[in-house]
Amino acid sequence: MKLLGTNTSPYVRKARLVLLEKNIAHDYLIDPPSEPGSDVHRVNPLGRIPALVLDDGECIFDSVVIAEYADTLNDSPMLIPRGDALARMRVRRWEALADGIMDSAIVVRNEHVRAAAKQEAAIIEMHTLAINRALAHVAAQLGQREWCEGDHISLGDLALVSALVYLDLRLPEMDWRGAHSNLAAFFQRMSARKSVITTMKE
Ligand SMILES: N[C@@H](CCC(=O)N[C@@H](CS)C(=O)NCC(=O)O)C(=O)O
């Protein structure tokens, strides 16, 4: 299988982390959808990344579906609980929170790169508030625990670290570490993992 993406997309990072943590063999191809000649529009009608193309040509999108599919391929580690409905919901909710932070951060970033006169202050404010509320919620939920849910790594941890990396990359002025020291510690722990190191350098 091959994963199409870019190194800056937080959704791509999440999908890559799932494949890397589960040791699922794949090729990672950098393929920005905005570049002429990109394969992305051919394989994903939405023209978005990540897109996971299986060996028979079937394409899986988006990152939520890629994570769900990949997690069923093996159990080491099991990133989405299967038997316990509440635990499963909580992991999916962590993912929804992290994805929501990514969504709002991308909106703010897209406003920032517009000419100053065209930037919508109300949109920037609305999404910045959403990010700050979500970070405060995430920090309170995590507390001093090592993992988002349960006693081992889950999709929630991978989604959350992907969102935090994106904030560092595009909205460094947010200083989420200063506001939430437990998130800073979480990030430091996650950053030491081989999977995260791989997505940061390649
Ligand atoms: N909800 C989707 C979001 C995917 C998405 O919006 N990806 C962005 C990159 S961060 C994209 O492909 N945008 C189109 C483009 O870059 O041209 C997911 O989880 O995969």
The ligand as an SDF file (V2000), in Angstrom:
LIG
                    3D

 20 19  0  0  0  0  0  0  0  0999 V2000
  -10.9690   15.3750    7.4370 N   0  0  0  0  0  0  0  0  0  0  0  0
   -9.9040   15.0830    6.4870 C   0  0  0  0  0  0  0  0  0  0  0  0
   -9.1540   16.3840    6.2160 C   0  0  0  0  0  0  0  0  0  0  0  0
   -8.1310   16.2260    5.0940 C   0  0  0  0  0  0  0  0  0  0  0  0
   -7.6510   17.5810    4.6000 C   0  0  0  0  0  0  0  0  0  0  0  0
   -8.3650   18.5900    4.6630 O   0  0  0  0  0  0  0  0  0  0  0  0
   -6.4140   17.6180    4.1070 N   0  0  0  0  0  0  0  0  0  0  0  0
   -5.8730   18.8320    3.5540 C   0  0  0  0  0  0  0  0  0  0  0  0
   -4.3870   18.9520    3.8820 C   0  0  0  0  0  0  0  0  0  0  0  0
   -4.1210   19.3560    5.5710 S   0  0  0  0  0  0  0  0  0  0  0  0
   -5.9450   18.8160    2.0520 C   0  0  0  0  0  0  0  0  0  0  0  0
   -5.7270   17.7900    1.4470 O   0  0  0  0  0  0  0  0  0  0  0  0
   -6.2800   19.9610    1.4430 N   0  0  0  0  0  0  0  0  0  0  0  0
   -6.2960   20.0860    0.0270 C   0  0  0  0  0  0  0  0  0  0  0  0
   -5.0180   20.6550   -0.5040 C   0  0  0  0  0  0  0  0  0  0  0  0
   -4.0220   20.7270    0.2420 O   0  0  0  0  0  0  0  0  0  0  0  0
   -4.9990   21.0340   -1.6870 O   0  0  0  0  0  0  0  0  0  0  0  0
   -8.9970   13.9820    7.0600 C   0  0  0  0  0  0  0  0  0  0  0  0
   -9.0910   13.7110    8.2620 O   0  0  0  0  0  0  0  0  0  0  0  0
   -8.2480   13.3360    6.3010 O   0  0  0  0  0  0  0  0  0  0  0  0
  1  2  1  0
  2  3  1  0
  2 18  1  0
  3  4  1  0
  4  5  1  0
  5  6  2  0
  5  7  1  0
  7  8  1  0
  8  9  1  0
  8 11  1  0
  9 10  1  0
 11 12  2  0
 11 13  1  0
 13 14  1  0
 14 15  1  0
 15 16  2  0
 15 17  1  0
 18 19  2  0
 18 20  1  0
M  END
$$$$
